[in-house]
Amino acid sequence: MQFVFDLDGTICFKGQPLTKEICAALDECLAIGHEIIFASARPIRDLLPVLPEKYHQLRMVGGNGAFRNAYGSIEVNSFDKDICKQLFNMIDAHRLPYLIDSNWDYSYTGEPTHPIYQNIDPLKSAKNVPIDSLESVVKVVLFTNDSEIQKSLEALPLTLHLHQNEGILDLSPEGIDKWAGLQELGVTKNEFIAFGNDSNDICMFEVAKESICIGNHPVAKEHATYQITEDEVAKMILRMSEKYNTQEIGVK
């Protein structure tokens, strides 16, 4: 069975690396013979540092599906030039602070005290460059939850997630979300277990064999098979690993 894990708020918390307890549960999941795939809103650049190096060879989806990392090879989906122009015009008109990710480098104008800033390029492997110097535009975070700006963005051909608690609008190219990214890796409907905690995980929950919502997101939890707390994550990983190991053995 394939197990798909979101990172922030699901198996890592407050930007900290995975705990020993969660790592032990993931190790047991792998030892049984399951595959683990990580699916995060973070670009691959910022996803790797919170994972132990032993997991770096595992397949990953980043940027809510816009990045795929398989066996060390990163592929991306970028916004087309016309959409970029409209987004940049909106940023200028409303003087919006932003984080824009390219294939590896990025452009950031938000506050250095914002929690997102603490998670950008912790290994200092990329450059913060002017917006017009980016090689491409793969993911856009706007630091606003203004409803009128949101409505304007919803009229454009792109994928939008509102993270109300963080006060941000998270944008990906049209048709790109975590489920789309997983399909690019060959994951199929009803053939994986999904762990997540936020609105950008709903697309996975809807097509997973079983889904686990960590925390109390008002919408995500309604689409999940189970709702658990942060303290229950490791036990649930082990529970699902054992459950599907038993089922698969029974089929053979």
N, C-alpha and C positions, 0 to 999 in steps of 0.2 A: 504494500500500500504506500502511496505517496502522502506525506504529511507536509502541509504548507503553513509556514509561520510568518505572520507579521512580526515586526520587531518592537518598536516603541509602544509601550503600554500593553504589550502582549507577552513577550519573553524578556525584554529589557526595560528598565524603568528609570526615569529621570536622567536619561542619557548615559547611564552606567552600563558596564559590560554585563554579560549574563552571569547569574549567580552559579555557584558550584552545584546547587541542587538542581537547577534547570539544566545545566550542562550534563549532569549525571543522567537525567531523564532522557535527554536527546541522545546521549551515547548508547543507552539501553535500546532506544528506538532503532538506531542504526544497527546495533548488534543483532537485533532480531531479524533484520533484513529489510526494513522499511527504507524508503528514500526520503530525505529531508530537503525541502526547497524553501528558501527564504523569500518573502515578498513584502517589500517595504516601500514607503513613500520616499525614503532616502535614495539619492543616487548611489551607485555602486561605490564610488569614492568614499562616501560617508557611512556606508553599510558595513564595509569590511572591518574598520577599527573596533567596532563593538563586539565582533565575533572572535572567539579563539581561533588561532591560526589553523588548527586542525579542521575547521569548518570552511575554510576559504576555498576548498576544491569543490564544495557543493554548489549546485546550480542556484541561481538567484534572479529575482525580478526586482528592479529598483525603479524609483521615480514613478510609482503607481503604474508600472507596466511599460514605461518609455525606455527603460534600460533592461537588457537581459544579459546575464553573465553565465556562460556555460563553458566550463573547463578552461577558464582564463581568457576567453574571447568575449568582448563586450560589443553588443549590437544596440542601436538606439533608433527610436522614432523621433523625428524633429518636427516642429511647427513649420508650415510653409511660409514663404516670405510675406505674403499678403496678410496672413494672420499676425505675424510678428509686427508688421507695420501698424496694424490696428491696435495691438496691445501696447506698443511703445507710445503711440499717440495718446492712448488712455492714461498711461503712466505719467506722461508729460502734463496732460490737461489737469489731472487731479493731484499731481505731485506725490505720487504713491511711492513709498519705499518698497523695495523688492529684493528677492533672491532669484536669480535666473541661472539655471544650470545648463552648461553646454556638455559636450561629450565628456570632458573632465574638468576644465576650468569653470569659473563662475563669476557672476557679478552681483555684489551685495551692497545695498545702500540703507539697510535697516539699522536699528539701534544695536550697538555692541552688547547691550544688556539683555537683549531678547533671547529666550531659551534656544531658539533655532540657531542663533549665531554660535552658541557654545558647541554645537554638533557639526559645524561646517569644517571639513578638511582638517581633522585633528592631527593627522600625520604630516600636514604641510606639504602635500604632494602636488597641489594645484596652485593656481594663481587667481587672485581677485582682480579682474580686469574690467575696463570700461565696457558698457553694454554693447557698443558698436565694434568691439574687438572680439566678441565671442565667435567661435567657429560655427556654431549652430545654436538653436534654442530648443532644448529638449524638455525642460520643466520650468514652470514659473510659479513663484509664490508671491502674492501681493499682500502686504501688511495692512489689511483693511477688512472690515465686515460690513461696509456700507451697502445697504440693500439696493440702492439705485445703481451702484457700480456692479453689483452682482447681477442685476437684471440685464444690464448692458452686455455683460460677459456671457450670460446664458443665451443671448441672441446670436452669438458667434459659434462657428463650427469647432468646438473644443470640448474637453471633458473638465468639469468643475466640481471641486469638493470644498464645502465650507467647513472650516474647523472653528466653531464659534468660541470655544474655550481659549484658543490661541489667538483669535482675532486675525485669521488669515484666510485668503482664498487661494486654493491650490489648483493649478491648471496643468493639464496635459493635452497633447494633440487629440484631435477628434477620434473617437473610437478606441482610445487607449485607456485601459484601466488594468488592475491587477489580473483579472481573469483573462483579458486579451493577451497580456504578457505571458501568463502561464500556458495559454494555448500555443504560443510561439515556441514554448519549450516541449510541446507534445503532451501536456496534461489534458485529460479528457473529463467530461462531465460525469459526476457520480463515482469517480475513481480516485478521490483524494479526501483527506480530512483537513479542514481549514481552522486555524486559530487566528483570531483578530480581535480588535477592540473598537473600531471606529467606522465611520460612514464609508470610507474607501475600501473596507473589507466586505461590504455587503455583496458586491458583485461575486466574490468568492463563495460566500455563505449560500447564495442562491443556487449554486451548481455543485456544491460539495456533497459527498455522501453523508457526512456529518460535519457540523460546524460548532465551534466553541467561541463564545463571546466573553472576553475578559473585561470585567467592569460593568458599568451601568449605562452604556450609550443608549439613549431612548429608542433609536430606530434600529441600530445594528442588532440589539438583543432580540428584537422581534423576528429577525431572519435566521437566528441561530438555533441549533438543536439544544445546546446547553448554554447557561450563563453561569460563570464562576468568578471568584475573586482572584486577585493577584497571588495570594498565598496558596491557591489550589492548582496553579498551573502545572507544576512538576508532577503532581499526582494524576492529573488528567492526561498528561502526555503518556505516562506509564499505563494508565487505564486503557486508553485508546490503542496503544501499541500492543498490549496483551490481547485485547478484544479482537483485533483484526489479524493478529498472528494466529489465534485459535481458529478463526473462520477460514483463513487461507489454508491452514493445515488440514482442516476438515474437508476442504474441497479436493485435495490431492488424492 
